[in-house]
Amino acid sequence: MSDTAFDPRDFRRALSQFPTGVTVITTLDAEGNPVGVTASSFNSVSIEPALVLWSIDKGAHSLSAFENAKYFAVNVLGRDQVTTSNNFASRGEDKFANASYSEGLGGVPVLDDYAAQFECKTWAVYEGGDHLILVGEVAKYRYADTVEPLVFARGSYAISSQHPEMINKPSGDSGTQIEGDFVKDYLLYLLRAGYQRFSANLYPKLQQECDVSPEEWRILARMANNPTQKISDLSAMVMQPEVALRETADWMVEKGMVVYADPQTLQVTDKGAELALSLQNLALREEAALLSHLSDEQTADLKSTLQSLLEKLD
Ligand SMILES: Cc1cc2nc3c(=O)[nH]c(=O)nc-3n(C[C@H](O)[C@H](O)[C@H](O)COP(=O)(O)O)c2cc1C
């Protein structure tokens, strides 16, 4: 027994500050049926021999299939595979009904779409508290350089992008200078740098002034005009898998922002609605400060130009 007694939910929250990729790990069960589970615990272990690991919850339906499997495959998901991640994070149903896949090493199903794929022979299975740690020896691998990987951080799906300081800091090096001149006038850079700097300024203020995390703000913003929302609909809107969304919702219930109308439905409270309004006002004040050097006409032009760009891109 450990002498620490952490609150499991708070401990999970601390762990979720470490961003990971998202994988679907696949194998066959004893009857030869395809089995798959969404996992973010995947990691590299060794280069020679080529070893990787992941861990499976002892409460998972597919535990015995993986514990006894001779082979398994790690499918690293790309940014467009949120639905696949949510599908393999569900329990019970036939998760392969909507998946397109073929047979890999040992007959193990391998997904047709991936950012990277590792076909493994089970190398060792270790005890790991309430999880089992599965180590695989990689027999084959492939990757798609053009597919951006899906990221999971703080319970939300995300995408990785270059750190803004990579391109913001001029240096004496002439190569960087050329890049600097190019990006200063490049639309994608301007849009991204503008968004990143604005949000880097706004999100800490939401936390400091209203004690609301970005995840909670995204939920409240959606509920301000629709006070009752199904968890499944919210999950798609705020890019949190249901299991993580429920955890965020539990914190919000504790803070008095929302209540469960029933186990599948969230309802905003008067306190939550008031908070949503203060948050919107805070966001509007920040926007006004950012645009204060522009005339009303310039602001309107800027917004309608951006809106027409978005329509064109859709
Ligand atoms: C992003 C994400 C990452 C997850 N990572 C893991 C993991 O590393 N290990 C695990 O056992 N479950 C993980 N889960 C939960 C399982 O996918 C989920 O419990 C699933 O229902 C298990 O399937 P099964 O019960 O059919 O075996 C994760 C879920 C999500 C959404």
PDBQT file of the ligand as one rigid body, heavy atoms in Angstrom, charges set to zero:
ROOT
HETATM    1  C1  LIG A 401      -7.819   9.699 -25.737  1.00  0.00    +0.000 C 
HETATM    2  C2  LIG A 401      -8.048   8.414 -24.964  1.00  0.00    +0.000 A 
HETATM    3  C3  LIG A 401      -6.965   7.707 -24.466  1.00  0.00    +0.000 A 
HETATM    4  C4  LIG A 401      -7.141   6.503 -23.777  1.00  0.00    +0.000 A 
HETATM    5  N1  LIG A 401      -6.051   5.814 -23.341  1.00  0.00    +0.000 NA
HETATM    6  C5  LIG A 401      -6.207   4.609 -22.739  1.00  0.00    +0.000 A 
HETATM    7  C6  LIG A 401      -5.081   3.815 -22.385  1.00  0.00    +0.000 A 
HETATM    8  O1  LIG A 401      -3.930   4.194 -22.593  1.00  0.00    +0.000 OA
HETATM    9  N2  LIG A 401      -5.293   2.604 -21.799  1.00  0.00    +0.000 N 
HETATM   10  C7  LIG A 401      -6.568   2.147 -21.561  1.00  0.00    +0.000 A 
HETATM   11  O2  LIG A 401      -6.715   1.038 -21.019  1.00  0.00    +0.000 OA
HETATM   12  N3  LIG A 401      -7.665   2.881 -21.868  1.00  0.00    +0.000 NA
HETATM   13  C8  LIG A 401      -7.506   4.080 -22.482  1.00  0.00    +0.000 A 
HETATM   14  N4  LIG A 401      -8.601   4.822 -22.859  1.00  0.00    +0.000 N 
HETATM   15  C9  LIG A 401      -9.939   4.315 -22.534  1.00  0.00    +0.000 C 
HETATM   16  C10 LIG A 401     -10.372   3.173 -23.463  1.00  0.00    +0.000 C 
HETATM   17  O3  LIG A 401     -10.267   3.528 -24.822  1.00  0.00    +0.000 OA
HETATM   18  C11 LIG A 401     -11.836   2.815 -23.147  1.00  0.00    +0.000 C 
HETATM   19  O4  LIG A 401     -11.932   2.445 -21.792  1.00  0.00    +0.000 OA
HETATM   20  C12 LIG A 401     -12.387   1.695 -23.999  1.00  0.00    +0.000 C 
HETATM   21  O5  LIG A 401     -13.773   1.599 -23.737  1.00  0.00    +0.000 OA
HETATM   22  C13 LIG A 401     -11.765   0.347 -23.717  1.00  0.00    +0.000 C 
HETATM   23  O6  LIG A 401     -12.397  -0.572 -24.587  1.00  0.00    +0.000 OA
HETATM   24  P1  LIG A 401     -12.843  -2.030 -24.109  1.00  0.00    +0.000 P 
HETATM   25  O7  LIG A 401     -13.556  -1.859 -22.789  1.00  0.00    +0.000 OA
HETATM   26  O8  LIG A 401     -13.730  -2.511 -25.244  1.00  0.00    +0.000 OA
HETATM   27  O9  LIG A 401     -11.589  -2.843 -23.967  1.00  0.00    +0.000 OA
HETATM   28  C14 LIG A 401      -8.447   6.015 -23.549  1.00  0.00    +0.000 A 
HETATM   29  C15 LIG A 401      -9.552   6.740 -24.047  1.00  0.00    +0.000 A 
HETATM   30  C16 LIG A 401      -9.354   7.922 -24.749  1.00  0.00    +0.000 A 
HETATM   31  C17 LIG A 401     -10.543   8.661 -25.302  1.00  0.00    +0.000 C 
ENDROOT
TORSDOF 0
